[in-house]
Amino acid sequence: MHSHHSHSGQFCKHAAGTLEEVVLEAIRQGFEVYGLSEHVPRYRQIDLYPEEEGLTLDRLSSQFEQFLAEARRLKALYASQIRLLVGLETEFITALDLDSLDAILQKHQGQVEYIVGSVHHLNGIPIDFDRPTFEKAVESADGSSKDSAFLCAYFDAQYEVLRRFHPEVVGHLDLCRLYNPTLQFSQFPEALERAKRNILYAIDYGALFEINAAALRKNWNTPYPGLDLLQIILQYGGHLALSDDSHGPHAVGLNYGSLPGYLERAGVTDLWFLENSETPNAYGRHVRAVKMEQNWATHPFWSRLS
């Protein structure tokens, strides 16, 4: 089985454990492909989280460099047991983050194998830290209807990440409703149109949409994305991949046992995953998307979870 999105306490202060411990747990559970995708650095002191107090911006940048080196080491060390992918997860707080990511990708061409394209902020405010901060982000939105304006701004930011970097994996597509999991985009037609625009754009260039199990540990009844957006992805022929978005070895594969039921209810017939490719893709990264040959529902991985 596969996961395309993960973090470790070694390189992410709100996670736990070392990167190697994460890899060893993925091996123990029988993952065949596991993506290592630490956050890119941030470039303003104001954007650091409370747990990062005392870190300098230079330290964050060097920490990311160390992640790439350690991920490459582990990829080679455990190649006979698991196929590791070395990637990164985007940040878009200001335009500086996007310009700096361009520089990272140019500097580490050939080392960054894939991108998880995610948005975690609006107007410089985190939307996934806690509820009060999330609500502050909603209130910062520019519009008469704060909820609608917030959702539209989120999908506009996501579109810019998709348009500029063409990430191979679209990260937690609907993180914008993290603290409102029952929100239905049909009640916000302008936001729904933007979400659909993003989905169609990502489908057109060949992205995978992650079914992200992390939502299930955040009081959701489903993974990301919720059923309304998942149905749009399926309606237009989008491809799905699995992610645990683990933040340490304790969360590797966490809640994967709940995924088959959700996928079956939604009518999902195919799952995809990334694999390395000698030939770079259209964006210069050495991965390609592959459809699982085996029926995903009968994969022996699921029986090991029960």
VOBA-1610 file (N, C-alpha, C; in pm, whole numbers, padded with zeros to 5 digits, always signed):
BEGIN
Met+00084-00119+00000Met+00000+00000+00000Met+00088+00125+00000His+00025+00241-00007His+00099+00362-00036His+00056+00477+00057Ser+00148+00569+00079Ser+00118+00698+00139Ser+00212+00801+00077His+00161+00920+00053His+00237+01020-00022His+00266+01147+00057His+00241+01145+00188His+00244+01271+00264His+00278+01237+00408Ser+00392+01285+00458Ser+00431+01252+00595Ser+00528+01356+00650His+00542+01353+00783His+00631+01444+00854His+00696+01370+00970Ser+00803+01426+01021Ser+00870+01370+01138Ser+00909+01481+01233Gly+00921+01447+01363Gly+00962+01545+01461Gly+01105+01592+01441Gln+01183+01515+01370Gln+01321+01554+01344Gln+01328+01682+01260Phe+01229+01700+01173Phe+01232+01813+01081Phe+01104+01898+01085Cys+01015+01868+01177Cys+00888+01941+01190Cys+00853+01944+01338Lys+00852+02062+01397Lys+00841+02073+01542Lys+00704+02036+01598His+00600+02026+01512His+00471+01981+01564His+00447+01832+01533Ala+00554+01763+01497Ala+00548+01618+01477Ala+00635+01551+01584Ala+00654+01420+01570Ala+00728+01343+01671Ala+00818+01242+01601Gly+00921+01197+01671Gly+01006+01090+01621Gly+01103+01134+01514Thr+01194+01045+01480Thr+01289+01073+01373Thr+01233+01027+01240Leu+01293+01076+01134Leu+01251+01035+01000Leu+01273+00885+00982Glu+01384+00835+01034Glu+01411+00691+01022Glu+01307+00608+01097Glu+01262+00656+01212Glu+01159+00584+01287Glu+01028+00579+01207Val+00997+00687+01138Val+00879+00688+01052Val+00894+00583+00942Val+01009+00579+00879Val+01033+00483+00770Val+01025+00340+00822Leu+01086+00314+00936Leu+01084+00179+00991Leu+00943+00134+01026Glu+00860+00227+01073Glu+00722+00191+01103Glu+00644+00162+00975Ala+00670+00239+00871Ala+00606+00213+00742Ala+00645+00076+00689Ile+00771+00039+00705Ile+00816-00094+00664Ile+00746-00201+00747Arg+00739-00180+00877Arg+00677-00278+00966Arg+00532-00303+00927Gln+00461-00198+00887Gln+00320-00211+00852Gln+00298-00266+00711Gly+00402-00277+00633Gly+00388-00334+00500Gly+00362-00236+00389Phe+00391-00108+00411Phe+00378-00011+00302Phe+00479-00045+00192Glu+00434-00033+00069Glu+00522-00059-00045Glu+00586+00070-00095Val+00510+00180-00091Val+00556+00312-00133Val+00524+00409-00021Tyr+00622+00488+00019Tyr+00597+00585+00127Tyr+00668+00716+00093Gly+00590+00823+00090Gly+00642+00954+00055Gly+00686+01033+00177Leu+00802+01092+00169Leu+00858+01178+00275Leu+00845+01322+00226Ser+00769+01404+00296Ser+00730+01534+00239Ser+00729+01643+00346Glu+00845+01672+00404Glu+00848+01776+00506Glu+00811+01912+00447His+00764+02000+00536His+00730+02136+00496His+00854+02210+00447Val+00835+02294+00347Val+00943+02383+00306Val+00965+02487+00417Pro+01081+02552+00417Pro+01106+02656+00518Pro+01008+02772+00503Arg+00995+02850+00611Arg+00927+02978+00604Arg+01031+03089+00615Tyr+00993+03208+00571Tyr+01094+03311+00544Tyr+01069+03441+00620Arg+00972+03441+00711Arg+00950+03558+00797Arg+00938+03508+00940Gln+01000+03578+01034Gln+00996+03535+01173Gln+00852+03528+01224Ile+00767+03615+01174Ile+00627+03620+01218Ile+00552+03492+01181Asp+00603+03417+01084Asp+00534+03297+01036Asp+00572+03171+01113Leu+00662+03182+01209Leu+00699+03065+01288Leu+00589+03034+01389Tyr+00573+02904+01419Tyr+00473+02860+01515Tyr+00529+02868+01657Pro+00442+02870+01758Pro+00490+02881+01897Pro+00595+02776+01933Glu+00578+02654+01884Glu+00674+02548+01919Glu+00811+02570+01853Glu+00817+02665+01760Glu+00944+02694+01694Glu+01016+02814+01755Glu+00968+02860+01868Glu+01030+02973+01935Glu+01179+02944+01959Gly+01261+03039+01922Gly+01405+03022+01937Gly+01474+02980+01810Leu+01399+02929+01713Leu+01460+02893+01585Leu+01482+03018+01500Thr+01591+03020+01429Thr+01615+03128+01334Thr+01570+03085+01195Leu+01552+03182+01109Leu+01514+03150+00971Leu+01625+03071+00901Asp+01749+03104+00932Asp+01860+03028+00875Asp+01856+02883+00922Arg+01819+02863+01047Arg+01811+02727+01101Arg+01701+02648+01030Leu+01588+02711+01002Leu+01481+02643+00930Leu+01529+02600+00790Ser+01600+02688+00724Ser+01648+02656+00590Ser+01749+02541+00594Ser+01842+02545+00689Ser+01941+02438+00698Ser+01875+02306+00740Gln+01769+02316+00821Gln+01696+02196+00861Gln+01632+02128+00740Phe+01581+02208+00648Phe+01522+02149+00528Phe+01629+02082+00442Glu+01744+02146+00432Glu+01855+02085+00358Glu+01894+01951+00422Gln+01896+01947+00554Gln+01930+01824+00625Gln+01824+01716+00600Phe+01698+01759+00591Phe+01592+01662+00559Phe+01616+01596+00425Leu+01645+01675+00324Leu+01667+01617+00191Leu+01782+01517+00193Ala+01888+01551+00265Ala+02002+01460+00272Ala+01966+01332+00346Glu+01895+01344+00457Glu+01857+01226+00535Glu+01756+01140+00458Ala+01664+01203+00391Ala+01566+01127+00312Ala+01634+01048+00201Arg+01733+01109+00137Arg+01806+01037+00032Arg+01885+00920+00092Arg+01942+00942+00209Arg+02016+00834+00275Arg+01925+00717+00307Leu+01808+00746+00363Leu+01714+00641+00399Leu+01658+00571+00276Lys+01637+00646+00170Lys+01586+00587+00045Lys+01682+00479-00004Ala+01811+00509+00002Ala+01911+00411-00043Ala+01925+00297+00057Leu+01924+00330+00186Leu+01948+00230+00289Leu+01840+00122+00291Tyr+01715+00163+00272Tyr+01602+00070+00285Tyr+01539+00034+00150Ala+01614+00053+00043Ala+01558+00032-00091Ala+01508-00110-00113Ser+01566-00206-00044Ser+01524-00345-00063Ser+01395-00377+00012Gln+01350-00286+00099Gln+01233-00312+00182Gln+01113-00221+00152Ile+01141-00105+00095Ile+01034-00009+00071Ile+01081+00090-00034Arg+00986+00140-00113Arg+01019+00243-00211Arg+00984+00379-00150Leu+01086+00451-00111Leu+01066+00584-00053Leu+01072+00689-00163Leu+00986+00788-00151Leu+00986+00903-00241Leu+01026+01026-00160Val+01111+01108-00216Val+01161+01227-00147Val+01091+01349-00205Gly+01008+01412-00125Gly+00931+01525-00173Gly+00931+01639-00074Leu+00836+01728-00091Leu+00818+01841+00000Leu+00672+01882-00004Glu+00631+01953+00100Glu+00496+02010+00105Glu+00508+02161+00101Thr+00427+02222+00017Thr+00436+02366-00006Thr+00377+02447+00108Glu+00420+02572+00112Glu+00358+02676+00194Glu+00329+02794+00104Phe+00218+02863+00130Phe+00187+02986+00058Phe+00130+03085+00159Ile+00219+03158+00222Ile+00179+03261+00318Ile+00180+03397+00250Thr+00291+03423+00181Thr+00303+03542+00096Thr+00371+03499-00034Ala+00384+03592-00126Ala+00450+03562-00253Ala+00595+03520-00231Leu+00655+03563-00120Leu+00793+03524-00090Leu+00807+03372-00082Asp+00706+03304-00029Asp+00713+03158-00018Asp+00719+03093-00156Leu+00644+03145-00249Leu+00643+03086-00383Leu+00773+03114-00457Asp+00823+03238-00445Asp+00950+03269-00508Asp+01063+03185-00449Ser+01059+03165-00317Ser+01163+03086-00252Ser+01154+02939-00289Leu+01032+02889-00311Leu+01019+02751-00356Leu+01077+02733-00495Asp+01058+02832-00580Asp+01125+02825-00711Asp+01275+02806-00695Ala+01333+02881-00601Ala+01478+02872-00578Ala+01518+02736-00524Ile+01436+02680-00433Ile+01463+02547-00378Ile+01461+02442-00488Leu+01360+02448-00573Leu+01347+02349-00678Leu+01461+02359-00778Gln+01506+02480-00805Gln+01619+02495-00896Gln+01747+02444-00831Lys+01768+02476-00705Lys+01890+02435-00635Lys+01897+02283-00619His+01781+02220-00593His+01778+02077-00564His+01714+01996-00677Gln+01731+02044-00796Gln+01675+01972-00911Gln+01733+01830-00915Gly+01644+01733-00926Gly+01684+01594-00924Gly+01678+01531-00787Gln+01675+01612-00682Gln+01664+01560-00546Gln+01520+01565-00495Val+01447+01670-00529Val+01305+01679-00494Val+01227+01604-00602Glu+01174+01488-00565Glu+01113+01401-00665Glu+00966+01431-00690Tyr+00901+01492-00593Tyr+00759+01526-00611Tyr+00719+01633-00512Ile+00604+01693-00535Ile+00552+01802-00453Ile+00413+01768-00406Val+00388+01790-00277Val+00252+01791-00223Val+00210+01938-00217Gly+00112+01975-00296Gly+00069+02114-00306Gly-00040+02144-00205Ser-00004+02223-00103Ser-00096+02251+00007Ser-00098+02400+00040Val-00209+02441+00100Val-00223+02577+00154Val-00264+02564+00300His-00193+02637+00388His-00220+02630+00532His-00250+02766+00594His-00253+02873+00513His-00268+03008+00566His-00363+03089+00479Leu-00423+03189+00541Leu-00496+03292+00468Leu-00462+03426+00531Asn-00421+03520+00446Asn-00379+03652+00494Asn-00273+03641+00603Gly-00184+03545+00586Gly-00075+03527+00680Gly-00113+03458+00809Ile-00237+03410+00820Ile-00287+03349+00944Ile-00305+03199+00922Pro-00249+03115+01009Pro-00268+02970+00993Pro-00414+02930+01006Ile-00456+02835+00924Ile-00595+02787+00931Ile-00604+02648+00994Asp-00490+02590+01030Asp-00493+02454+01085Asp-00418+02443+01218Phe-00401+02556+01289Phe-00331+02554+01417Phe-00426+02525+01532Asp-00531+02606+01545Asp-00637+02581+01643Asp-00760+02660+01598Arg-00873+02634+01665Arg-00998+02697+01621Arg-00994+02850+01633Pro-00946+02906+01744Pro-00944+03054+01751Pro-00862+03117+01638Thr-00750+03056+01603Thr-00669+03111+01495Thr-00739+03093+01361Phe-00805+02979+01344Phe-00885+02956+01223Phe-00992+03064+01209Glu-01064+03091+01318Glu-01170+03192+01314Glu-01115+03331+01286Lys-00995+03357+01336Lys-00930+03484+01305Lys-00903+03494+01155Ala-00861+03383+01095Ala-00836+03382+00951Ala-00965+03407+00873Val-01074+03345+00917Val-01203+03367+00851Val-01241+03515+00858Glu-01225+03574+00976Glu-01262+03715+00993Glu-01174+03808+00912Ser-01055+03762+00877Ser-00964+03848+00799Ser-01001+03853+00651Ala-01090+03766+00609Ala-01127+03760+00467Ala-01197+03888+00425Asp-01173+03928+00303Asp-01226+04055+00252Asp-01356+04030+00177Gly-01468+04056+00245Gly-01597+04039+00181Gly-01710+04054+00281Ser-01831+04079+00232Ser-01945+04099+00322Ser-01984+03969+00391Ser-01972+03857+00318Ser-01994+03726+00377Ser-01858+03666+00408Lys-01818+03667+00534Lys-01684+03625+00571Lys-01659+03479+00533Asp-01757+03392+00558Asp-01736+03251+00528Asp-01711+03230+00379Ser-01793+03292+00296Ser-01777+03276+00152Ser-01645+03336+00105Ala-01612+03454+00155Ala-01488+03519+00114Ala-01366+03437+00155Phe-01373+03379+00274Phe-01263+03295+00322Phe-01243+03174+00232Leu-01352+03105+00200Leu-01343+02986+00116Leu-01292+03021-00023Cys-01341+03132-00078Cys-01296+03173-00212Cys-01147+03206-00210Ala-01103+03278-00106Ala-00961+03314-00097Ala-00874+03190-00083Tyr-00922+03092-00008Tyr-00846+02967+00007Tyr-00828+02899-00129Phe-00936+02885-00204Phe-00926+02815-00332Phe-00848+02898-00435Asp-00851+03031-00423Asp-00768+03112-00511Asp-00619+03091-00481Ala-00585+03083-00352Ala-00446+03057-00314Ala-00403+02918-00362Gln-00491+02822-00346Gln-00461+02687-00391Gln-00439+02685-00543Tyr-00519+02758-00614Tyr-00506+02763-00760Tyr-00371+02819-00800Glu-00324+02919-00726Glu-00193+02976-00758Glu-00082+02873-00738Val-00091+02793-00633Val+00007+02686-00610Val+00001+02583-00723Leu-00119+02544-00761Leu-00135+02447-00870Leu-00080+02503-01001Arg-00115+02625-01030Arg-00077+02686-01157Arg+00074+02705-01167Arg+00134+02741-01055Arg+00277+02776-01060Arg+00368+02654-01051Phe+00328+02552-00973Phe+00420+02442-00946Phe+00372+02306-00996His+00245+02294-01033His+00192+02167-01082His+00229+02051-00990Pro+00193+02059-00863Pro+00229+01951-00770Pro+00170+01818-00813Glu+00249+01714-00795Glu+00203+01580-00833Glu+00091+01532-00743Val+00086+01580-00620Val-00019+01543-00524Val-00085+01671-00473Val-00216+01677-00482Val-00291+01790-00425Val-00319+01758-00279Gly-00259+01835-00189Gly-00269+01808-00046Gly-00400+01857+00015His-00456+01775+00103His-00582+01804+00174His-00663+01916+00107Leu-00728+01876+00000Leu-00797+01968-00091Leu-00888+02066-00018Asp-00959+02021+00084Asp-01058+02105+00152Asp-01020+02132+00297Leu-00893+02159+00322Leu-00849+02196+00457Leu-00922+02320+00507Cys-00976+02397+00416Cys-01047+02521+00453Cys-01170+02495+00539Arg-01219+02373+00545Arg-01332+02345+00633Arg-01290+02254+00749Leu-01163+02263+00786Leu-01111+02180+00894Leu-01198+02185+01018Tyr-01237+02305+01060Tyr-01315+02320+01183Tyr-01465+02328+01156Asn-01504+02309+01031Asn-01646+02303+00994Asn-01666+02184+00900Pro-01642+02063+00947Pro-01641+01947+00856Pro-01775+01917+00790Thr-01884+01966+00848Thr-02015+01941+00787Thr-02053+02049+00686Leu-01968+02150+00669Leu-01996+02255+00572Leu-02013+02195+00433Gln-02114+02241+00363Gln-02140+02195+00227Gln-02111+02310+00130Phe-02026+02283+00033Phe-01989+02389-00060Phe-02107+02431-00148Ser-02208+02348-00157Ser-02327+02388-00233Ser-02392+02513-00175Gln-02366+02540-00048Gln-02419+02661+00015Gln-02336+02785-00018Phe-02223+02764-00082Phe-02133+02874-00117Phe-02093+02859-00264Pro-02184+02895-00355Pro-02163+02866-00498Pro-02036+02926-00556Glu-01997+03045-00510Glu-01874+03105-00565Glu-01752+03023-00525Ala-01749+02975-00401Ala-01638+02891-00357Ala-01641+02758-00429Leu-01758+02702-00449Leu-01770+02573-00518Leu-01718+02584-00660Glu-01746+02694-00728Glu-01695+02712-00864Glu-01543+02717-00865Arg-01486+02781-00765Arg-01340+02788-00757Arg-01282+02649-00728Ala-01345+02575-00638Ala-01298+02440-00609Ala-01303+02354-00735Lys-01411+02365-00809Lys-01424+02289-00933Lys-01318+02331-01035Arg-01294+02462-01044Arg-01187+02510-01133Arg-01054+02446-01099Asn-01022+02442-00969Asn-00895+02383-00925Asn-00888+02235-00958Ile-00998+02166-00933Ile-01002+02022-00960Ile-00979+01995-01108Leu-01048+02069-01193Leu-01033+02048-01338Leu-00892+02082-01384Tyr-00835+02186-01328Tyr-00698+02222-01366Tyr-00600+02112-01327Ala-00615+02061-01204Ala-00525+01956-01157Ala-00543+01827-01238Ile-00665+01795-01272Ile-00689+01677-01355Ile-00621+01695-01491Asp-00630+01815-01546Asp-00577+01839-01680Asp-00426+01818-01686Tyr-00352+01855-01581Tyr-00208+01835-01588Tyr-00163+01703-01526Gly-00257+01624-01471Gly-00224+01489-01429Gly-00196+01469-01282Ala-00244+01559-01197Ala-00220+01546-01053Ala-00298+01430-00994Leu-00250+01382-00880Leu-00324+01289-00796Leu-00386+01368-00681Phe-00509+01336-00645Phe-00575+01396-00530Phe-00563+01300-00412Glu-00504+01347-00304Glu-00485+01255-00193Glu-00614+01234-00115Ile-00640+01108-00081Ile-00738+01073+00020Ile-00659+01071+00151Asn-00677+01176+00229Asn-00589+01205+00341Asn-00656+01164+00472Ala-00601+01059+00534Ala-00662+01002+00655Ala-00648+01091+00777Ala-00566+01196+00771Ala-00545+01280+00889Ala-00674+01346+00937Ala-00769+01370+00845Ala-00895+01433+00887Ala-00967+01349+00993Leu-00947+01218+00988Leu-01018+01129+01081Leu-00965+01141+01223Arg-00845+01193+01241Arg-00797+01220+01377Arg-00823+01365+01418Lys-00898+01435+01334Lys-00932+01575+01363Lys-01083+01594+01366Asn-01151+01488+01415Asn-01296+01493+01440Asn-01380+01499+01313Trp-01324+01454+01200Trp-01404+01437+01080Trp-01458+01294+01076Asn-01568+01277+01004Asn-01621+01143+00981Asn-01568+01083+00852Thr-01497+01161+00775Thr-01439+01116+00648Thr-01295+01166+00641Pro-01216+01111+00550Pro-01088+01174+00519Pro-01111+01300+00436Tyr-01003+01377+00415Tyr-01008+01481+00311Tyr-00994+01409+00176Pro-01063+01456+00071Pro-01167+01557+00074Pro-01302+01497+00111Gly-01394+01585+00154Gly-01529+01541+00182Gly-01599+01491+00057Leu-01711+01426+00078Leu-01778+01355-00031Leu-01818+01446-00146Asp-01860+01570-00117Asp-01905+01657-00226Asp-01793+01686-00325Leu-01674+01715-00275Leu-01563+01740-00368Leu-01509+01611-00428Leu-01511+01503-00350Leu-01468+01375-00405Leu-01555+01335-00524Gln-01682+01360-00515Gln-01772+01326-00626Gln-01740+01406-00751Ile-01699+01532-00734Ile-01659+01612-00850Ile-01533+01555-00913Ile-01436+01518-00829Ile-01313+01457-00880Ile-01346+01333-00962Leu-01431+01247-00908Leu-01466+01124-00978Leu-01547+01152-01104Gln-01636+01248-01098Gln-01719+01282-01214Gln-01635+01320-01335Tyr-01523+01387-01311Tyr-01439+01435-01421Tyr-01315+01348-01444Gly-01314+01230-01383Gly-01207+01136-01413Gly-01077+01161-01341Gly-01082+01229-01226Gly-00960+01253-01150Gly-00906+01126-01087His-00777+01127-01059His-00709+01012-01002His-00680+01035-00854Leu-00699+00930-00775Leu-00686+00938-00630Leu-00565+00858-00582Ala-00503+00908-00476Ala-00393+00839-00409Ala-00416+00848-00259Leu-00355+00759-00184Leu-00373+00757-00038Leu-00258+00829+00032Ser-00291+00893+00145Ser-00190+00955+00231Ser-00234+00942+00376Asp-00137+00917+00464Asp-00171+00919+00607Asp-00141+01056+00670Asp-00061+01139+00602Asp-00021+01270+00657Asp+00028+01251+00800Ser+00108+01148+00820Ser+00154+01116+00955Ser+00248+01224+01006His+00242+01245+01136His+00332+01340+01202His+00415+01266+01306Gly+00470+01154+01266Gly+00551+01072+01354Gly+00516+00926+01337Pro+00601+00837+01390Pro+00577+00693+01371Pro+00445+00646+01430His+00395+00713+01533His+00268+00674+01595His+00150+00692+01501Ala+00167+00777+01399Ala+00056+00809+01308Ala+00074+00748+01170Val+00176+00668+01149Val+00191+00600+01020Val+00074+00504+01001Gly+00005+00519+00891Gly-00110+00432+00862Gly-00229+00454+00953Leu-00226+00558+01037Leu-00335+00579+01132Leu-00467+00604+01058Asn-00569+00530+01099Asn-00705+00540+01043Asn-00715+00491+00899Tyr-00612+00424+00849Tyr-00625+00365+00715Tyr-00737+00261+00712Gly-00764+00199+00824Gly-00870+00100+00828Gly-01008+00156+00797Ser-01024+00288+00810Ser-01153+00352+00779Ser-01165+00393+00633Leu-01056+00384+00558Leu-01060+00433+00420Leu-01141+00344+00325Pro-01129+00210+00332Pro-01204+00129+00234Pro-01354+00156+00234Gly-01414+00170+00352Gly-01557+00194+00357Gly-01595+00324+00287Tyr-01516+00429+00311Tyr-01543+00558+00248Tyr-01526+00549+00096Leu-01420+00485+00052Leu-01396+00473-00092Leu-01505+00391-00160Glu-01549+00285-00095Glu-01655+00202-00153Glu-01787+00279-00161Arg-01819+00353-00056Arg-01944+00432-00058Arg-01942+00537-00168Ala-01825+00589-00197Ala-01813+00692-00300Ala-01806+00633-00440Gly-01791+00502-00450Gly-01784+00438-00581Gly-01646+00444-00644Val-01543+00453-00562Val-01407+00458-00614Val-01366+00320-00664Thr-01322+00313-00788Thr-01281+00185-00846Thr-01130+00173-00860Asp-01060+00286-00874Asp-00916+00282-00898Asp-00842+00370-00798Leu-00724+00325-00758Leu-00631+00408-00683Leu-00499+00413-00758Trp-00429+00523-00740Trp-00304+00548-00808Trp-00193+00573-00706Phe-00071+00566-00750Phe+00043+00599-00664Phe+00155+00653-00752Leu+00252+00715-00688Leu+00368+00766-00758Leu+00482+00664-00752Glu+00558+00659-00858Glu+00681+00581-00858Glu+00789+00659-00931Asn+00913+00627-00899Asn+01024+00695-00966Asn+01029+00659-01114Ser+01078+00752-01192Ser+01090+00733-01335Ser+01224+00790-01381Glu+01293+00718-01468Glu+01419+00769-01521Glu+01396+00894-01604Thr+01282+00899-01671Thr+01249+01014-01753Thr+01173+01117-01669Pro+01217+01241-01666Pro+01145+01341-01586Pro+01008+01370-01645Asn+00917+01411-01559Asn+00785+01450-01607Asn+00792+01590-01667Ala+00679+01645-01705Ala+00677+01773-01774Ala+00732+01886-01689Tyr+00746+01863-01557Tyr+00791+01968-01466Tyr+00929+01939-01409Gly+00998+01843-01472Gly+01137+01817-01440Gly+01161+01727-01320Arg+01054+01663-01270Arg+01069+01577-01153Arg+01055+01431-01196His+01134+01345-01131His+01149+01207-01177His+01049+01113-01110Val+00923+01139-01130Val+00816+01049-01086Val+00708+01043-01192Arg+00629+00938-01183Arg+00511+00926-01269Arg+00400+00862-01187Ala+00278+00888-01227Ala+00162+00829-01161Ala+00129+00696-01226Val+00101+00596-01142Val+00073+00461-01189Val-00055+00411-01123Lys-00141+00346-01200Lys-00263+00289-01144Lys-00232+00153-01082Met-00288+00128-00964Met-00272-00003-00903Met-00329-00111-00994Glu-00250-00212-01022Glu-00299-00321-01105Glu-00398-00407-01030Gln-00368-00433-00905Gln-00457-00515-00824Gln-00577-00433-00779Asn-00692-00496-00768Asn-00809-00430-00712Asn-00774-00381-00572Trp-00784-00249-00553Trp-00739-00193-00426Trp-00815-00254-00308Ala-00942-00287-00328Ala-01026-00335-00217Ala-00985-00472-00168Thr-00913-00550-00251Thr-00872-00684-00210Thr-00724-00691-00176His-00660-00577-00166His-00517-00576-00133His-00496-00634+00007Pro-00398-00720+00026Pro-00378-00784+00157Pro-00344-00687+00269Phe-00304-00566+00235Phe-00275-00466+00339Phe-00392-00446+00433Trp-00514-00443+00377Trp-00632-00414+00459Trp-00654-00524+00562Ser-00630-00647+00525Ser-00653-00758+00619Ser-00555-00752+00735Arg-00438-00696+00712Arg-00341-00683+00821Arg-00382-00578+00922Leu-00472-00489+00882Leu-00518-00384+00974Leu-00625-00432+01068Ser-00693-00540+01035Ser-00805-00587+01116Ser-00758-00675+01231
//
